[in-house]
Amino acid sequence: MSEVVEVKVLSSIGREDCRREKLLIDGKQVMDVRPLSECPEDAILERDLKGPSDFAEMLETFLREHKGKKVRFIYEEDKDE
């Protein structure tokens, strides 16, 4: 098991010409963000938008699972989009 945790943000521009991003931790997608331009009425916190409690829970889980490991942050353009 590696002592370095890889946190990667993949960015792309979607068909609506707006930015999309994915968050991967050790290659596993844990979050994706995309515009809600098709249904702006669906932009409700905790349903379609991540809220502070989601981030706090994700951070708490991350720290518990990867305790004591170094973290490498990578930012790339997503070539698959």
Backbone as numpy.savetxt, mean C-alpha at the origin, in Angstrom:
# Nx Ny Nz CAx CAy CAz Cx Cy Cz
15.34 -17.24 6.82 14.49 -16.06 6.82 15.38 -14.82 6.82
15.04 -13.87 5.97 15.83 -12.66 5.82 15.67 -11.73 7.02
16.75 -11.03 7.34 16.72 -10.06 8.44 16.36 -8.67 7.95
16.05 -8.56 6.65 15.66 -7.28 6.06 14.26 -7.43 5.49
13.37 -6.55 5.90 12.01 -6.53 5.38 11.96 -5.55 4.21
11.41 -6.00 3.08 11.31 -5.14 1.90 9.91 -4.54 1.82
9.84 -3.21 1.90 8.58 -2.48 1.76 8.66 -1.75 0.43
7.77 -2.13 -0.51 7.84 -1.58 -1.86 6.53 -0.87 -2.21
6.67 0.32 -2.80 5.52 1.07 -3.32 5.64 1.07 -4.84
4.63 0.52 -5.51 4.59 0.50 -6.97 3.57 1.55 -7.42
3.99 2.45 -8.29 3.13 3.52 -8.78 2.88 3.36 -10.26
1.70 3.76 -10.70 1.37 3.74 -12.12 0.31 4.80 -12.39
0.07 5.02 -13.67 -0.99 5.94 -14.09 -2.07 5.07 -14.74
-3.29 5.16 -14.21 -4.40 4.34 -14.71 -5.05 4.92 -15.95
-6.07 4.22 -16.43 -6.75 4.63 -17.66 -7.44 6.00 -17.52
-7.74 6.41 -16.28 -8.37 7.71 -16.04 -7.33 8.81 -15.91
-6.06 8.47 -16.21 -4.94 9.40 -16.16 -4.66 9.90 -14.74
-4.93 9.06 -13.76 -4.67 9.37 -12.35 -3.75 8.31 -11.77
-3.01 8.71 -10.76 -2.04 7.81 -10.13 -2.72 6.70 -9.34
-2.14 5.51 -9.41 -2.53 4.34 -8.63 -1.27 3.85 -7.91
-1.42 3.29 -6.73 -0.26 2.75 -6.01 -0.61 1.45 -5.31
0.39 0.59 -5.20 0.27 -0.66 -4.46 1.37 -0.69 -3.41
1.07 -1.24 -2.24 2.05 -1.41 -1.18 2.28 -2.90 -1.00
3.53 -3.32 -1.13 3.91 -4.72 -0.95 4.90 -4.83 0.20
4.72 -5.82 1.04 5.66 -6.10 2.12 6.17 -7.51 1.88
7.47 -7.62 1.66 8.11 -8.89 1.31 7.38 -9.59 0.17
7.01 -8.80 -0.85 6.39 -9.35 -2.05 4.90 -9.60 -1.96
4.31 -9.42 -0.80 2.88 -9.66 -0.62 2.13 -8.32 -0.64
1.14 -8.18 -1.54 0.37 -6.94 -1.62 -0.51 -6.82 -0.39
-0.37 -5.70 0.33 -1.16 -5.47 1.53 -2.12 -4.29 1.38
-1.94 -3.49 0.33 -2.80 -2.33 0.14 -2.69 -1.84 -1.29
-3.79 -1.33 -1.82 -3.73 -0.63 -3.09 -4.62 0.60 -3.01
-4.21 1.64 -3.72 -4.94 2.90 -3.71 -5.16 3.30 -5.15
-6.40 3.69 -5.43 -6.73 4.12 -6.78 -7.79 5.23 -6.68
-7.95 6.01 -7.74 -8.92 7.09 -7.70 -10.35 6.56 -7.61
-11.19 7.34 -7.01 -12.61 6.99 -6.93 -13.40 7.89 -7.87
-12.82 8.22 -9.01 -13.44 9.16 -9.94 -14.70 8.60 -10.59
-14.81 7.27 -10.69 -16.00 6.67 -11.29 -17.21 6.79 -10.38
-17.02 6.68 -9.08 -18.11 6.74 -8.10 -17.67 7.57 -6.90
-17.56 8.89 -7.06 -17.09 9.71 -5.93 -17.99 9.61 -4.70
-19.25 9.25 -4.88 -20.14 9.09 -3.73 -19.75 7.89 -2.87
-18.92 7.00 -3.40 -18.46 5.84 -2.64 -17.23 6.14 -1.79
-16.73 7.35 -1.85 -15.53 7.71 -1.11 -15.86 7.90 0.37
-16.13 6.80 1.02 -16.51 6.80 2.43 -15.37 6.21 3.24
-14.94 6.95 4.26 -13.85 6.51 5.12 -14.16 5.15 5.71
-13.18 4.27 5.72 -13.24 2.91 6.25 -13.96 1.94 5.32
-14.56 2.42 4.23 -15.15 1.49 3.27 -14.25 1.46 2.04
-14.18 2.58 1.32 -13.33 2.65 0.14 -12.04 3.39 0.40
-12.00 4.19 1.45 -10.79 4.93 1.81 -10.21 4.36 3.09
-8.92 4.25 3.13 -8.26 3.78 4.35 -8.27 4.91 5.37
-8.58 4.58 6.60 -8.62 5.57 7.66 -7.48 5.37 8.63
-7.33 6.28 9.58 -6.26 6.20 10.56 -6.22 4.87 11.31
-7.37 4.31 11.63 -7.35 3.03 12.36 -6.79 1.91 11.49
-7.03 1.97 10.17 -6.44 0.97 9.27 -4.92 1.07 9.28
-4.41 2.30 9.19 -2.96 2.50 9.20 -2.35 2.08 10.54
-2.99 2.43 11.63 -2.48 2.06 12.95 -2.44 0.55 13.10
-3.48 -0.13 12.67 -3.52 -1.60 12.76 -2.45 -2.23 11.87
-2.29 -1.68 10.65 -1.27 -2.22 9.76 0.13 -2.02 10.33
0.40 -0.85 10.90 1.71 -0.57 11.49 1.96 -1.47 12.70
0.96 -1.64 13.54 1.09 -2.50 14.71 1.40 -3.94 14.29
0.69 -4.43 13.30 0.92 -5.79 12.79 2.31 -5.90 12.19
2.71 -4.89 11.40 4.02 -4.88 10.77 5.12 -4.96 11.82
5.04 -4.12 12.85 6.07 -4.10 13.88 6.12 -5.41 14.66
4.97 -6.01 14.92 4.92 -7.27 15.65 5.53 -8.41 14.82
5.18 -8.46 13.54 5.66 -9.55 12.68 7.13 -9.43 12.32
7.66 -8.22 12.25 9.02 -8.00 11.77 9.92 -7.40 12.85
9.65 -7.72 14.07 10.37 -7.16 15.22 11.88 -7.35 15.08
12.61 -6.24 15.20 14.06 -6.29 15.20 14.71 -6.34 13.84
13.94 -6.43 12.76 14.52 -6.51 11.43 14.73 -5.11 10.85
15.69 -5.02 9.97 15.90 -3.78 9.23 14.85 -3.71 8.13
14.55 -2.48 7.70 13.55 -2.28 6.66 14.18 -1.54 5.48
13.92 -2.06 4.28 14.40 -1.40 3.06 13.17 -0.91 2.30
13.11 0.40 2.02 12.00 0.99 1.29 12.38 1.15 -0.17
11.49 0.72 -1.06 11.72 0.79 -2.50 10.52 1.47 -3.14
10.78 2.43 -4.03 9.71 3.11 -4.76 9.97 2.90 -6.25
9.01 2.30 -6.96 9.19 1.99 -8.38 7.91 2.30 -9.14
8.09 2.48 -10.46 6.93 2.56 -11.33 6.48 1.12 -11.61
5.16 0.89 -11.58 4.61 -0.44 -11.82 4.53 -0.69 -13.31
5.31 -1.61 -13.80 5.38 -1.88 -15.24 4.25 -2.79 -15.70
3.51 -3.39 -14.77 2.42 -4.29 -15.13 1.12 -3.55 -15.38
1.05 -2.29 -15.04 -0.22 -1.53 -15.18 -0.28 -0.87 -16.53
